[in-house]
Amino acid sequence: MKHFRDILNSSRTTFSFEFFPPKTAAGAAKLFDHIVKLEALGPSFVSVTYGAGGSTRQLTRELVHKVREETGIATVPHLTCVKHSEEEIRKIVAGYAERGIQSILALRGDAPANEDHDWGSDRFSNASELVYFIRKVSDEYVGKNGFPGFGIGVAGFPEGHPGTPNRLEEMDYLKAKVDAGADYIITQMFFDNRDLYDFRDRCEMSGIRIPIIAGIMPIQTISGMKRMSELALGMRFPGPLLRMVRRTDGSHEAIQRVGTHWATEQSRDLLDHRVAGIHFYTLNTSGATREIYKTLGAVNSDQLGNGSMLEF
Ligand SMILES: Cc1cc2nc3c(=O)[nH]c(=O)nc-3n(C[C@H](O)[C@H](O)[C@H](O)COP(=O)(O)OP(=O)(O)OC[C@H]3O[C@@H](n4cnc5c(N)ncnc54)[C@H](O)[C@@H]3O)c2cc1C
């Protein structure tokens, strides 16, 4: 099996899908049906989010191991350091190393909803510190049972980091994550590709030279748009996209069609601009992602990234 770093460093564009852990057994079974459908697209990897509060944290680990062991797809757990001690993080990271996981997406995380969180009480106060610690634990495990070390991912924000309004400082902090040992960046969702190209340019100027994987979310519902705006503070829906949404009758089907169309156009343009990778926020469904591949004429990720060898 390829090491995660080889997946990143091959010349091929990576395609990855993000899921969140369902809270019920029925939800988990339904998600697995979607994962099996998406497996046919040959993703480079899939990732599983980590709850800020605590109730779903164990579910992340369970889903990560299930996907990895039942499908063989490289699976990347998200890990946040909010409300975690050093010992807890060490245990989680070591557990992943022992079970053959090769990459972790390291994040600071947000404060749990409806909780007045004391940020000073966390052992790790930002993602850089977490990256540094994961790299340290990873090095301790390298070579044990063939563990090759983690590829570590971090978050990037093309529209600006919500916690760092100073746009020069935010690049220093992103560079600090890279210097602490990050191997790749996955971006927050964005709906105007110019934000991604400008972010890529600013990374280059800041000496950040690791793959930047572009986060794409096909809009599904108006309530989902509202929820995302609250969760991903600062996220911007461009006027032309809002106009398209407003032209519909608001039905689920119409919003889905508009959202998938917009995400398809974004993906096509990103591929033309040779992005390192595209990460689809699937919202635990498979329809929109499969539709994007289909509209772009590709049956799998290999073809989407490299084209077929079709001759004219
Ligand atoms: C791809 C992606 C996946 C995500 N997955 C999850 C998930 O699974 N679970 C979840 O809860 N959230 C997730 N998030 C959201 C993320 O946790 C929040 O946006 C969070 O507010 C910031 O996380 P970060 O890792 O970017 O933090 P950081 O980059 O660490 O920034 C956090 C704060 O620390 C400050 N800071 C950063 N670096 C330094 C430094 N070197 N020195 C001093 N101060 C510094 C910043 O100014 C900021 O205020 C995800 C986001 C993205 C883009």
The ligand as a Gaussian input file, in Angstrom:
#p B3LYP/6-31G(d) Opt

LIG

0 1
 C      -10.487000      21.256000       6.331000
 C      -11.074000      21.599000       7.677000
 C      -11.503000      20.591000       8.528000
 C      -12.032000      20.878000       9.786000
 N      -12.453000      19.856000      10.585000
 C      -12.911000      20.099000      11.830000
 C      -13.298000      19.028000      12.695000
 O      -13.244000      17.863000      12.330000
 N      -13.734000      19.346000      13.949000
 C      -13.813000      20.660000      14.376000
 O      -14.202000      20.885000      15.538000
 N      -13.447000      21.681000      13.585000
 C      -13.004000      21.445000      12.318000
 N      -12.623000      22.497000      11.504000
 C      -12.779000      23.863000      11.989000
 C      -11.558000      24.379000      12.777000
 O      -11.313000      23.576000      13.898000
 C      -11.870000      25.786000      13.219000
 O      -11.951000      26.639000      12.100000
 C      -10.973000      26.403000      14.277000
 O      -11.548000      27.619000      14.716000
 C       -9.582000      26.751000      13.784000
 O       -8.814000      25.627000      13.661000
 P       -7.312000      25.757000      13.095000
 O       -6.741000      24.407000      13.127000
 O       -7.288000      26.505000      11.837000
 O       -6.678000      26.660000      14.262000
 P       -5.326000      27.449000      14.391000
 O       -4.637000      27.654000      13.100000
 O       -4.555000      26.852000      15.493000
 O       -5.888000      28.845000      14.905000
 C       -6.641000      28.902000      16.121000
 C       -6.356000      30.200000      16.878000
 O       -5.001000      30.206000      17.332000
 C       -4.298000      31.327000      16.858000
 N       -2.981000      30.843000      16.425000
 C       -2.740000      29.963000      15.431000
 N       -1.417000      29.721000      15.338000
 C       -0.821000      30.459000      16.289000
 C        0.542000      30.652000      16.699000
 N        1.546000      30.008000      16.074000
 N        0.791000      31.467000      17.732000
 C       -0.216000      32.101000      18.367000
 N       -1.516000      31.969000      18.026000
 C       -1.814000      31.179000      17.007000
 C       -5.126000      31.849000      15.678000
 O       -5.018000      33.234000      15.530000
 C       -6.539000      31.442000      16.029000
 O       -7.142000      32.436000      16.822000
 C      -12.127000      22.235000      10.218000
 C      -11.709000      23.265000       9.354000
 C      -11.182000      22.957000       8.101000
 C      -10.752000      24.075000       7.190000

